[in-house]
Amino acid sequence: MANTPSAKKAARKITRRTAVNKNRRSRVRTFVRKVEEALASGDKAAAAAALRAAQPELQRAASKGVLHANTASRKISRLASRLKALGA
């Protein structure tokens, strides 16, 4: 356990940041899942709308450090390509 006041404060901050990051990660997963469900159902309009909603959420997670920037870009790219393939 932390002994010094600064270490105790750091532990409190880490706990708060962990909670925030957990919420952000969960939010991202929810948005991505909605896109994948729409793709699975074959509804192109719903999938496109879900992707438009998920894209800023993924970028925000990347900018906040919850996801690596390349990971967010990769996820967006793969979802977009699956959406495009659905229309073809």
Beta strands, then each sheet from edge to edge (+ up, - down):
end
